[in-house]
């Protein structure tokens, strides 16, 4: 037991021998033993120190044990201090009762039995230690309660503050949600109105489309009326012999263009197939030179009027393909017409025919010496009304209708116009399913003339030369 854990035991007796015997008996308890030879000295000791147990002799001069015990317990500090009376003679029951009333907890008789005295004092010391431990525990509990109360108050205040903030945020969120609900309701109403307007517009468009189909059908029917006598007149002209070669050439041109116009009128009768790009191709063996010649016939007046120079380059051997003569003629004619119309007067146009790729596809290129089409405009060339907005010295901006019709009539059409190139370049190739036979017509379907009659030389047909007034390096490159 450490010195800090020891308690004080007050030994009060007027006989030093007894005090010595008390010390010898209580020494094994290893507590602080304090002597007092009188009641007055005992009171003085009590004022300076705290004692766990008081061993008090009943018979002492001046102030006996009962008087000393009475004075001790009158003080508030010592009213609970246990007292063991030591007496050398038997006392009456009244004296014992008086001692208990004064705060005595037990009596010890002389001669003292060491074990009994040690046992009683040991119990009281242990009780004192437990009482001190309980006091300390109560004090710590009070401190903990105080800290808990403070923490609870702080926490309550913090929770109250957080709750107020959350309530404020919730009110703002509710206000925002209400506003969002109002906005959503307005948007839903607006969307319903827009859907209704869209439905109405769709119905109007369907009605307009129906009227357009009716108009085109009526137009095609009306166009058949003047075409019939023209066709009959051409047939009559074919029966009679005409000596003038130029008149015969004019008759042939009228006949071919009448046939092509008749085909176009037939296409107008099926508007749904036109809008879906499902016009049926009438494939037949044909020579590429004939397609180029017919396309040049349609565009020659415009080329001559604008004083353009046109150069045509093609292989020496005839190239036969299987395709739609009218559509291919229209594709090439549209490209030539676009180049002639939007190239400044006195410009240069080049048409090139070549075999490309391992499948010997026929590639027809048309290029001019104009300002060209910017790279940004190329994806928009399929629009029927799209025009280039690039700065140009041309009298009019170039139209993209030729590109659009070419894409519609040809199953494989491509265009490229580099930003540095002079003038747009168009390229049209025969469909991948077409057969190409260089130098001879396909054996399966040989070309047969419609009726045997002498044909006059065609002035509109250009020679297949490679010479041109502009070096080939100056022409823009085109590819599929």
Long-range contacts (C-beta under 8 A, 24 or more apart in sequence): 1-30, 5-129, 6-30, 6-31, 6-32, 7-31, 7-32, 7-51, 7-52, 7-53, 7-125, 7-128, 7-129, 8-32, 8-34, 8-49, 8-50, 8-51, 8-52, 9-33, 9-34, 9-51, 9-52, 9-53, 9-54, 9-55, 9-121, 9-125, 10-34, 10-36, 10-42, 10-45, 10-46, 10-51, 10-53, 10-54, 10-55, 10-56, 11-35, 11-36, 11-55, 12-36, 12-37, 12-38, 12-39, 12-41, 12-42, 12-54, 12-55, 12-56, 12-57, 12-60, 12-65, 12-68, 13-37, 13-55, 13-57, 13-60, 13-86, 14-38, 14-57, 14-60, 14-61, 15-57, 18-57, 18-86, 18-110, 21-112, 22-55, 22-117, 25-112, 25-114, 25-117, 25-118, 26-117, 26-118, 26-121, 28-118, 29-118, 29-121, 29-122, 29-125, 31-125, 38-62, 38-63, 39-63, 39-64, 39-65, 39-67, 39-68, 39-71, 42-68, 42-72, 43-68, 43-71, 43-72, 46-72, 46-75, 46-77, 46-78, 46-81, 50-77, 51-81, 52-81, 52-82, 52-124, 52-125, 52-128, 52-129, 53-81, 53-82, 53-83, 53-84, 53-121, 53-124, 53-125, 53-128, 54-81, 54-82, 54-83, 54-84, 55-84, 55-86, 55-108, 55-117, 55-121, 56-83, 56-84, 56-85, 56-86, 57-85, 57-86, 57-87, 58-85, 58-86, 58-87, 58-91, 58-99, 59-87, 59-88, 65-99, 66-98, 66-99, 66-102, 69-99, 69-102, 69-103, 69-104, 70-102, 72-103, 73-102, 73-103, 79-103, 82-124, 82-127, 82-128, 84-108, 84-117, 84-120, 84-121, 84-124, 86-110, 86-112, 212-271, 213-271, 213-272, 216-268, 216-269, 216-271, 217-268, 217-269, 217-271, 219-268, 220-265, 220-266, 220-268, 220-269, 223-261, 223-265, 223-268, 224-265, 227-258, 227-261, 227-262, 227-265, 230-254, 230-258, 231-258, 231-262, 234-258, 238-451, 238-453, 245-456, 245-457, 246-456, 246-459, 248-454, 248-455, 248-456, 249-456, 249-457, 249-458, 249-459, 252-455, 252-456, 252-458, 253-297, 253-460, 256-294, 256-297, 257-297, 257-298, 259-326, 260-326, 260-329, 260-330, 263-326, 277-408, 279-327, 279-408, 279-409, 281-323, 281-324, 281-327, 282-324, 282-326, 283-322, 283-323, 283-324, 283-434, 284-322, 284-323, 284-324, 284-325, 284-445, 285-320, 285-321, 285-322, 285-441, 285-442, 285-444, 285-445, 285-446, 285-447, 286-320, 286-321, 286-322, 286-323, 286-325, 286-328, 286-447, 287-318, 287-319, 287-320, 287-321, 287-441, 287-447, 288-314, 288-318, 288-319, 288-320, 288-321, 288-353, 288-362, 288-364, 289-314, 289-318, 289-319, 289-464, 290-325, 291-325, 291-328, 291-329, 291-332, 292-332, 292-351, 292-353, 292-364, 293-458, 293-460, 293-461, 293-462, 294-325, 294-329, 294-333, 295-329, 295-330, 295-332, 295-333, 295-336, 296-336, 296-460, 296-461, 296-462, 297-458, 297-460, 298-329, 298-333, 298-336, 298-337, 299-333, 299-336, 299-337, 299-340, 300-460, 302-337, 302-340, 302-341, 303-336, 303-340, 303-349, 306-340, 306-341, 306-343, 306-345, 306-346, 306-347, 307-345, 307-346, 308-340, 308-343, 308-345, 308-346, 308-347, 308-348, 308-349, 309-346, 309-347, 309-348, 309-349, 309-468, 309-469, 310-336, 310-348, 310-349, 310-350, 310-351, 310-462, 311-348, 311-349, 311-350, 311-351, 311-465, 311-466, 311-467, 311-468, 311-469, 312-350, 312-351, 312-352, 312-353, 312-462, 312-463, 312-464, 312-465, 313-350, 313-351, 313-352, 313-353, 313-354, 313-464, 313-465, 313-466, 313-468, 314-352, 314-353, 314-354, 314-464, 315-353, 315-354, 315-355, 315-438, 315-464, 316-464, 317-438, 317-439, 318-438, 318-439, 318-440, 318-441, 319-353, 319-355, 319-362, 319-436, 319-437, 319-438, 320-436, 320-437, 320-438, 320-440, 320-441, 320-442, 321-362, 321-430, 321-434, 321-435, 321-436, 321-437, 322-434, 322-435, 322-442, 322-445, 323-430, 323-431, 323-434, 324-409, 327-409, 327-410, 328-409, 328-410, 328-428, 328-430, 330-405, 330-409, 331-405, 331-406, 331-409, 331-410, 331-413, 331-428, 332-364, 332-366, 332-428, 334-401, 334-402, 334-405, 334-406, 335-366, 335-402, 335-406, 335-426, 335-428, 336-366, 337-402, 338-398, 338-399, 338-401, 338-402, 338-403, 338-424, 338-426, 339-366, 339-367, 339-368, 339-370, 339-423, 339-424, 339-426, 340-368, 341-396, 341-399, 342-368, 342-370, 342-394, 342-396, 342-397, 342-398, 342-399, 343-368, 343-369, 343-370, 343-394, 343-423, 344-370, 344-393, 344-394, 347-423, 348-468, 348-469, 348-470, 350-468, 350-470, 350-475, 355-436, 355-438, 356-429, 356-480, 359-432, 359-436, 360-436, 360-438, 361-412, 361-429, 361-430, 361-432, 361-434, 361-436, 361-480, 362-429, 362-430, 362-434, 362-436, 363-427, 363-428, 363-429, 363-480, 364-427, 364-428, 364-429, 365-425, 365-426, 365-427, 365-478, 366-425, 366-426, 366-427, 366-428, 367-423, 367-424, 367-425, 367-426, 367-475, 367-476, 367-478, 368-423, 368-424, 368-425, 369-422, 369-423, 369-470, 369-474, 370-394, 370-398, 370-422, 370-423, 370-424, 371-422, 371-423, 372-417, 372-418, 372-419, 372-421, 372-422, 372-423, 372-424, 372-476, 373-398, 373-415, 373-417, 373-424, 374-417, 374-419, 375-417, 375-418, 375-419, 378-415, 378-416, 378-417, 381-415, 382-407, 398-424, 402-426, 412-480, 414-478, 414-479, 414-480, 415-478, 416-476, 416-477, 416-478, 416-479, 417-476, 418-476, 418-477, 421-476, 421-477, 422-474, 422-476, 423-476, 424-476, 425-475, 425-476, 425-477, 425-478, 426-478, 427-478, 427-479, 427-480, 429-480
